[in-house]
Amino acid sequence: MNLSDIVNRSEKAIPWSEGEKIPWDEPAFSQRMLREHLSQDHDAASRRFEIIDQHVNWIHYELLKEQPSKVLDLGCGPGFYVSRLSALGHACTGVDFSPASIEYAKKQNESEQASNTFFHHDLRTFEFGSDYDLIMLIYGEFNTFRKPDARIILTKANEALKADGRLLIELNSYSCLHAFGLAASSWHTSQSGLFSDQPYLFMEESFWNEEMQAATRRMFVIDTASGEVQQMADNHQAYKEEDLRIMAGECGFSKLQFYANWPGHGDESGDYLLMVCEK
Ligand SMILES: C[S@@+](CC[C@H](N)C(=O)[O-])C[C@H]1O[C@@H](n2cnc3c(N)ncnc32)[C@H](O)[C@@H]1O
């Protein structure tokens, strides 16, 4: 691609028609993303450890009632939740399609002499296994899946849980994604960053699709030395609580509980919604 492809781009991006998500699974990108996961300067990719500690406490004390449990973390990233839950006595499995994150999680597991299992796999085709007390998908990634893939994840989770097991999903709230889709275009430059180790110009524009209730972000990364342009997109399905009740019900869950943000966390932004599903 070159600059004229940017000038000649279509006026609007249709959700999921220009790409699925940022390339978490691409090896070099995943290495750069791992730096962002590990950074304690911001909450991008993963939250800072002091916040993750609070989430894990809530999961351990309130959700699992301190009972040693079998846990599956979907989209586990570098395994920050898994390693903490394991230290509290839970037997954990993590799955993620980022090669660098899974490699990091496995190394940490070894150095902590823990016995958690990590799989480098796409959630959509991964066989979840069975008899889990808790399956979780944390930090808004659920919204990035197309609705049919989100249903596959819900159905597989339902089948993999014990009769009294629970599914914990942290979504981006409807209002957060609606605002995201209506955000103004922006750009920045970087000498070296998430999108390249070389100097680049990054430009993004957002779209809200009312019919699909989905936000799309179209991104261009322009290598300043060669002028070469890389285009990518990510997409976020917005859900209202009623949509989630219907979809989760169709995937086998009969009880749902919602929390605006993490209980006891002190985050009043309204950007996140926790959903706890039971069969
Ligand atoms: C926002 S990060 C959150 C990571 C982790 N849950 C946390 O909070 O620290 C989303 C994660 O989902 C993973 N992911 C996204 N789509 C995936 C897919 N189709 N299969 C497996 N992992 C996926 C990414 O690689 C990334 O590690």
The ligand as an SDF file (V2000), in Angstrom:
LIG
                    3D

 27 29  0  0  0  0  0  0  0  0999 V2000
   -6.6260   -7.0280   26.1560 C   0  0  0  0  0  0  0  0  0  0  0  0
   -5.5950   -8.4640   26.2070 S   0  0  0  0  0  0  0  0  0  0  0  0
   -5.9910   -9.0720   27.8240 C   0  0  0  0  0  0  0  0  0  0  0  0
   -5.0420  -10.1060   28.3430 C   0  0  0  0  0  0  0  0  0  0  0  0
   -5.3660  -10.6410   29.7210 C   0  0  0  0  0  0  0  0  0  0  0  0
   -6.7230  -11.1670   29.7990 N   0  0  0  0  0  0  0  0  0  0  0  0
   -5.1810   -9.5640   30.7650 C   0  0  0  0  0  0  0  0  0  0  0  0
   -6.1730   -8.9090   31.1410 O   0  0  0  0  0  0  0  0  0  0  0  0
   -4.0380   -9.3800   31.2180 O   0  0  0  0  0  0  0  0  0  0  0  0
   -6.5000   -9.5690   25.1110 C   0  0  0  0  0  0  0  0  0  0  0  0
   -5.8190  -10.9060   24.8880 C   0  0  0  0  0  0  0  0  0  0  0  0
   -6.6700  -11.7200   24.0840 O   0  0  0  0  0  0  0  0  0  0  0  0
   -5.8660  -12.4500   23.1770 C   0  0  0  0  0  0  0  0  0  0  0  0
   -6.7030  -12.8520   22.0310 N   0  0  0  0  0  0  0  0  0  0  0  0
   -7.4200  -12.0550   21.2180 C   0  0  0  0  0  0  0  0  0  0  0  0
   -8.0700  -12.7900   20.2990 N   0  0  0  0  0  0  0  0  0  0  0  0
   -7.7500  -14.0860   20.5330 C   0  0  0  0  0  0  0  0  0  0  0  0
   -8.1020  -15.3030   19.9030 C   0  0  0  0  0  0  0  0  0  0  0  0
   -8.9120  -15.3410   18.8190 N   0  0  0  0  0  0  0  0  0  0  0  0
   -7.5950  -16.4540   20.4080 N   0  0  0  0  0  0  0  0  0  0  0  0
   -6.7550  -16.4310   21.4870 C   0  0  0  0  0  0  0  0  0  0  0  0
   -6.3800  -15.2930   22.1170 N   0  0  0  0  0  0  0  0  0  0  0  0
   -6.8750  -14.1350   21.6410 C   0  0  0  0  0  0  0  0  0  0  0  0
   -4.7510  -11.4870   22.8130 C   0  0  0  0  0  0  0  0  0  0  0  0
   -3.6250  -12.1370   22.2780 O   0  0  0  0  0  0  0  0  0  0  0  0
   -4.4850  -10.8220   24.1580 C   0  0  0  0  0  0  0  0  0  0  0  0
   -3.4860  -11.4940   24.8810 O   0  0  0  0  0  0  0  0  0  0  0  0
  1  2  1  0
  2  3  1  0
  2 10  1  0
  3  4  1  0
  4  5  1  0
  5  6  1  0
  5  7  1  0
  7  8  2  0
  7  9  1  0
 10 11  1  0
 11 12  1  0
 11 26  1  0
 12 13  1  0
 13 14  1  0
 13 24  1  0
 14 15  1  0
 14 23  1  0
 15 16  2  0
 16 17  1  0
 17 18  1  0
 17 23  2  0
 18 19  1  0
 18 20  2  0
 20 21  1  0
 21 22  2  0
 22 23  1  0
 24 25  1  0
 24 26  1  0
 26 27  1  0
M  CHG  2   2   1   9  -1
M  END
$$$$
